[in-house]
Amino acid sequence: MDDDISTCIYVEAKYDFLADLDKYLQYGEKAKSHGDKKNYDNICAFTETNFRDNYTEVNKICKKFKYLVDSFFLEKKETTFNEIFTVQYLCYWLNDELKKISNNSVCAKVFHQEMKTKDVKYKELNVFNENIYDITKNDLSNVQKLIDLYTKYNEINRISSTHLNGDECINISEKCVPEYKNDYDRCSNQSTKFCDALKIFKNKHDSIKLCSKQLKEEENMIFLRSITSDTPASDCQISVYRVNSESTKERSESHANDPDSSNIDIQSIVLPIFPVLGMSVIGFILYKFTLIGSWLHPQVNKQKNILNDIAEKRDLLLYSPQYQ
């Protein structure tokens, strides 16, 4: 469905559930296989009386939704979840599934009311009453942006905390952090739930640990460029590498034409000058104030006289009448 449904009453989306996103997404994946199962046929038995145009698709969504509700609230497969966060996730999940139905005309709130008539156990879960609501297409898009960001953030954080040893670092291609800079700039003058959630993510992103130990300045600059570039890579690649490996040198060479990287090599240009200057000063002192200088002086004068004689003869040849 391309547009929002005019008969639905929309509420601004909430984002607190992103704190436990990894676990919720695992259950979301498991729910996909329950759409065609028979174990919820007695509850998910909507007809055209309930949903005239879409009841077949709604029944599949109902079975997956019922699996999630049972897992979190009735069977309590997980006991560490925040109840409010869990309902927020289920509200987002339900809206997202309903939006995928072609020519959908089903409001999430209406689905919730119909579920209460079919499932007594669901009806008794009062936590859903005010927390299942309709989310606009734009808000759903914003939630998905943050889900994409958090998914990659969690993956990088997991590698950082479990796989980094010694002088290893994480190499991240630009695609791993989808473009959100425009949204963040827009949010600098706005105060919405999405903007607040985006700022929380930015703080997490800025503090992410890329290496097992402090990087040298050169390597740190390379990493900053790799994760803040405006040019996205073709796909996201996350890998672990050793700081002093060939891959590090290759990355350094790839930035040789970058004006910023020229500052990195300035020491290698300046430092060799000092020995040359030192040798010049020592040579001058030896020439002026030691026996070496008194010996060299006549030799230098002799060479000068020879050069002067050659110059005079050259001038005579140039201006001799026989060459005119």
ChimeraX attribute file (.defattr): number of C-alpha atoms within 10 A of each C-alpha:
attribute: neighborCount
match mode: 1-to-1
recipient: residues
	/A:1	13
	/A:2	10
	/A:3	11
	/A:4	18
	/A:5	17
	/A:6	9
	/A:7	9
	/A:8	17
	/A:9	14
	/A:10	17
	/A:11	13
	/A:12	14
	/A:13	21
	/A:14	18
	/A:15	20
	/A:16	16
	/A:17	20
	/A:18	21
	/A:19	12
	/A:20	16
	/A:21	17
	/A:22	16
	/A:23	12
	/A:24	20
	/A:25	15
	/A:26	10
	/A:27	14
	/A:28	18
	/A:29	10
	/A:30	12
	/A:31	18
	/A:32	15
	/A:33	12
	/A:34	20
	/A:35	19
	/A:36	14
	/A:37	11
	/A:38	10
	/A:39	11
	/A:40	18
	/A:41	14
	/A:42	10
	/A:43	16
	/A:44	24
	/A:45	16
	/A:46	21
	/A:47	14
	/A:48	10
	/A:49	8
	/A:50	15
	/A:51	19
	/A:52	12
	/A:53	16
	/A:54	19
	/A:55	19
	/A:56	16
	/A:57	18
	/A:58	24
	/A:59	21
	/A:60	21
	/A:61	23
	/A:62	26
	/A:63	25
	/A:64	24
	/A:65	23
	/A:66	20
	/A:67	23
	/A:68	22
	/A:69	19
	/A:70	14
	/A:71	15
	/A:72	20
	/A:73	19
	/A:74	13
	/A:75	12
	/A:76	12
	/A:77	11
	/A:78	10
	/A:79	10
	/A:80	9
	/A:81	16
	/A:82	12
	/A:83	13
	/A:84	14
	/A:85	19
	/A:86	21
	/A:87	20
	/A:88	21
	/A:89	22
	/A:90	22
	/A:91	23
	/A:92	24
	/A:93	18
	/A:94	24
	/A:95	22
	/A:96	20
	/A:97	17
	/A:98	20
	/A:99	23
	/A:100	12
	/A:101	15
	/A:102	12
	/A:103	12
	/A:104	19
	/A:105	19
	/A:106	23
	/A:107	22
	/A:108	24
	/A:109	21
	/A:110	15
	/A:111	18
	/A:112	20
	/A:113	13
	/A:114	16
	/A:115	19
	/A:116	15
	/A:117	11
	/A:118	15
	/A:119	14
	/A:120	11
	/A:121	13
	/A:122	19
	/A:123	17
	/A:124	11
	/A:125	13
	/A:126	9
	/A:127	14
	/A:128	17
	/A:129	14
	/A:130	9
	/A:131	16
	/A:132	23
	/A:133	24
	/A:134	25
	/A:135	25
	/A:136	20
	/A:137	17
	/A:138	12
	/A:139	18
	/A:140	18
	/A:141	13
	/A:142	19
	/A:143	21
	/A:144	14
	/A:145	17
	/A:146	18
	/A:147	17
	/A:148	14
	/A:149	20
	/A:150	21
	/A:151	18
	/A:152	17
	/A:153	17
	/A:154	13
	/A:155	13
	/A:156	20
	/A:157	17
	/A:158	12
	/A:159	17
	/A:160	20
	/A:161	13
	/A:162	8
	/A:163	13
	/A:164	20
	/A:165	14
	/A:166	10
	/A:167	15
	/A:168	20
	/A:169	25
	/A:170	22
	/A:171	20
	/A:172	18
	/A:173	20
	/A:174	22
	/A:175	20
	/A:176	21
	/A:177	20
	/A:178	15
	/A:179	17
	/A:180	14
	/A:181	13
	/A:182	8
	/A:183	13
	/A:184	17
	/A:185	11
	/A:186	11
	/A:187	16
	/A:188	11
	/A:189	9
	/A:190	12
	/A:191	9
	/A:192	12
	/A:193	15
	/A:194	22
	/A:195	19
	/A:196	16
	/A:197	17
	/A:198	23
	/A:199	15
	/A:200	11
	/A:201	16
	/A:202	16
	/A:203	10
	/A:204	13
	/A:205	15
	/A:206	8
	/A:207	8
	/A:208	13
	/A:209	18
	/A:210	22
	/A:211	23
	/A:212	17
	/A:213	14
	/A:214	12
	/A:215	16
	/A:216	9
	/A:217	9
	/A:218	13
	/A:219	18
	/A:220	14
	/A:221	15
	/A:222	16
	/A:223	19
	/A:224	10
	/A:225	12
	/A:226	18
	/A:227	16
	/A:228	14
	/A:229	14
	/A:230	13
	/A:231	10
	/A:232	17
	/A:233	12
	/A:234	9
	/A:235	10
	/A:236	14
	/A:237	12
	/A:238	17
	/A:239	11
	/A:240	17
	/A:241	17
	/A:242	17
	/A:243	20
	/A:244	11
	/A:245	11
	/A:246	11
	/A:247	13
	/A:248	16
	/A:249	12
	/A:250	10
	/A:251	14
	/A:252	16
	/A:253	12
	/A:254	12
	/A:255	14
	/A:256	13
	/A:257	9
	/A:258	10
	/A:259	9
	/A:260	10
	/A:261	17
	/A:262	11
	/A:263	10
	/A:264	15
	/A:265	11
	/A:266	10
	/A:267	9
	/A:268	9
	/A:269	8
	/A:270	9
	/A:271	10
	/A:272	10
	/A:273	10
	/A:274	9
	/A:275	9
	/A:276	10
	/A:277	10
	/A:278	10
	/A:279	10
	/A:280	10
	/A:281	10
	/A:282	10
	/A:283	11
	/A:284	11
	/A:285	11
	/A:286	13
	/A:287	15
	/A:288	13
	/A:289	10
	/A:290	10
	/A:291	11
	/A:292	11
	/A:293	16
	/A:294	13
	/A:295	11
	/A:296	13
	/A:297	14
	/A:298	11
	/A:299	11
	/A:300	10
	/A:301	11
	/A:302	12
	/A:303	11
	/A:304	12
	/A:305	11
	/A:306	10
	/A:307	11
	/A:308	12
	/A:309	11
	/A:310	11
	/A:311	12
	/A:312	11
	/A:313	10
	/A:314	12
	/A:315	11
	/A:316	10
	/A:317	12
	/A:318	12
	/A:319	10
	/A:320	10
	/A:321	8
	/A:322	7
	/A:323	7
	/A:324	6
